[in-house]
Amino acid sequence: MHLAGDEDALLADLVHQFKRARFAARVAITKSPGAAHAVARYGGGEDKAVVPEAGLKAALEPLPVQALRLPPAVIDGLRRLGFDHVGDLIAAPCAPLMKRFDSIVALRRRSASSSRAFIR
């Protein structure tokens, strides 16, 4: 990060460049591109976020299930069952989710609760 300082400076510069070009931007740096997408797109607050590995689960839990980039039919099914947030999925047993929604929900759920591999 020697060219821009630290991660916050890099993101601040990136947002500034977008604003200069008259684009709105929300950016995030996390352990994986999928988590960065989820935080930037669905995380409220500022136009930039740096989420350390230790804070990833806490940053993802309040986000809507749409942040996991699941197919619309799966999102609808999850919401009908009361799963509105990523944290709801993390707290739920995996087997019933796999049985009902196939492996995609389990994969995304496991990825969201693990610091090793997140949504791709």
Kinemage of the C-alpha trace (Angstrom):
@kinemage 1
@onewidth
@group {chain A} dominant
@subgroup {mainchain}
@vectorlist {calphas} color= white
{ca met a 1} P 0.000 0.000 0.000
{ca his a 2} L 2.968 2.314 -0.345
{ca leu a 3} L 1.442 4.154 -3.297
{ca ala a 4} L -1.660 5.376 -1.477
{ca gly a 5} L -0.726 5.121 2.194
{ca asp a 6} L -3.020 2.693 3.981
{ca glu a 7} L -6.275 1.039 2.986
{ca asp a 8} L -8.395 3.954 4.200
{ca ala a 9} L -6.362 6.369 2.089
{ca leu a 10} L -6.653 4.094 -0.936
{ca leu a 11} L -10.440 3.944 -0.599
{ca ala a 12} L -10.730 7.671 0.047
{ca asp a 13} L -8.749 8.362 -3.117
{ca leu a 14} L -10.863 5.900 -5.099
{ca val a 15} L -14.132 7.483 -3.920
{ca his a 16} L -12.717 10.945 -4.657
{ca gln a 17} L -11.810 9.914 -8.216
{ca phe a 18} L -15.320 8.583 -8.811
{ca lys a 19} L -16.886 11.747 -7.414
{ca arg a 20} L -14.671 13.882 -9.644
{ca ala a 21} L -16.039 11.915 -12.596
{ca arg a 22} L -19.556 12.523 -11.213
{ca phe a 23} L -20.225 8.931 -10.203
{ca ala a 24} L -21.546 7.803 -6.855
{ca ala a 25} L -19.438 5.059 -5.300
{ca arg a 26} L -19.406 2.839 -2.234
{ca val a 27} L -16.273 0.785 -1.783
{ca ala a 28} L -14.989 -1.769 0.713
{ca ile a 29} L -11.907 -3.825 1.432
{ca thr a 30} L -12.356 -7.196 3.143
{ca lys a 31} L -10.727 -10.609 3.009
{ca ser a 32} L -12.574 -11.573 -0.178
{ca pro a 33} L -14.194 -9.887 -3.173
{ca gly a 34} L -17.621 -11.297 -2.332
{ca ala a 35} L -17.562 -9.946 1.204
{ca ala a 36} L -16.359 -6.573 -0.085
{ca his a 37} L -19.287 -6.543 -2.519
{ca ala a 38} L -21.753 -7.353 0.255
{ca val a 39} L -20.430 -4.660 2.594
{ca ala a 40} L -20.111 -1.990 -0.108
{ca arg a 41} L -23.506 -2.670 -1.626
{ca tyr a 42} L -25.622 -3.461 1.439
{ca gly a 43} L -23.731 -2.069 4.419
{ca gly a 44} L -25.156 1.239 5.509
{ca gly a 45} L -23.206 4.265 6.501
{ca glu a 46} L -20.165 5.707 4.837
{ca asp a 47} L -19.120 5.426 1.226
{ca lys a 48} L -16.015 3.447 2.215
{ca ala a 49} L -15.299 0.605 4.640
{ca val a 50} L -12.282 -1.440 5.646
{ca val a 51} L -13.367 -4.601 7.447
{ca pro a 52} L -10.608 -6.559 9.193
{ca glu a 53} L -10.834 -10.334 9.205
{ca ala a 54} L -11.802 -10.371 12.886
{ca gly a 55} L -14.773 -8.078 12.198
{ca leu a 56} L -16.087 -9.754 9.055
{ca lys a 57} L -18.813 -11.846 10.689
{ca ala a 58} L -20.111 -8.861 12.671
{ca ala a 59} L -20.153 -6.731 9.522
{ca leu a 60} L -22.079 -9.350 7.542
{ca glu a 61} L -24.662 -10.483 10.117
{ca pro a 62} L -27.007 -7.455 9.845
{ca leu a 63} L -26.953 -7.424 6.036
{ca pro a 64} L -30.001 -8.683 4.114
{ca val a 65} L -29.815 -12.157 2.583
{ca gln a 66} L -29.627 -10.477 -0.834
{ca ala a 67} L -26.044 -9.558 0.058
{ca leu a 68} L -25.101 -13.212 -0.486
{ca arg a 69} L -25.976 -12.930 -4.178
{ca leu a 70} L -28.419 -15.804 -4.108
{ca pro a 71} L -30.945 -16.392 -6.906
{ca pro a 72} L -34.211 -14.423 -6.460
{ca ala a 73} L -36.287 -17.576 -5.940
{ca val a 74} L -33.987 -18.693 -3.123
{ca ile a 75} L -34.125 -15.247 -1.502
{ca asp a 76} L -37.931 -15.322 -1.651
{ca gly a 77} L -38.006 -18.779 -0.073
{ca leu a 78} L -35.614 -17.771 2.686
{ca arg a 79} L -37.601 -14.658 3.502
{ca arg a 80} L -40.855 -16.654 3.659
{ca leu a 81} L -39.165 -18.838 6.275
{ca gly a 82} L -38.061 -15.816 8.305
{ca phe a 83} L -34.470 -15.562 7.143
{ca asp a 84} L -34.113 -11.857 6.499
{ca his a 85} L -30.470 -11.278 7.413
{ca val a 86} L -27.152 -13.043 6.875
{ca gly a 87} L -26.934 -13.512 10.647
{ca asp a 88} L -30.173 -15.505 10.578
{ca leu a 89} L -28.565 -17.942 8.159
{ca ile a 90} L -25.323 -18.154 10.122
{ca ala a 91} L -27.264 -19.094 13.269
{ca ala a 92} L -29.412 -21.743 11.547
{ca pro a 93} L -28.516 -25.433 11.244
{ca cys a 94} L -27.034 -26.186 7.839
{ca ala a 95} L -28.711 -29.523 6.993
{ca pro a 96} L -32.313 -28.253 6.698
{ca leu a 97} L -31.150 -25.360 4.525
{ca met a 98} L -29.310 -27.749 2.208
{ca lys a 99} L -32.309 -30.039 1.994
{ca arg a 100} L -34.665 -27.221 1.095
{ca phe a 101} L -32.456 -24.967 -1.035
{ca asp a 102} L -29.680 -27.236 -2.311
{ca ser a 103} L -26.042 -26.519 -1.636
{ca ile a 104} L -25.883 -22.853 -2.687
{ca val a 105} L -27.367 -21.532 0.570
{ca ala a 106} L -25.165 -23.810 2.648
{ca leu a 107} L -22.097 -22.732 0.705
{ca arg a 108} L -22.861 -19.046 1.069
{ca arg a 109} L -23.851 -19.472 4.732
{ca arg a 110} L -20.671 -21.364 5.539
{ca ser a 111} L -18.612 -18.851 3.653
{ca ala a 112} L -20.234 -15.947 5.494
{ca ser a 113} L -19.452 -17.437 8.875
{ca ser a 114} L -15.899 -18.435 7.984
{ca ser a 115} L -12.931 -16.191 7.615
{ca arg a 116} L -11.384 -18.551 5.083
{ca ala a 117} L -13.660 -18.510 2.062
{ca phe a 118} L -16.504 -16.187 1.314
{ca ile a 119} L -18.898 -15.592 -1.509
{ca arg a 120} L -17.278 -15.577 -4.912
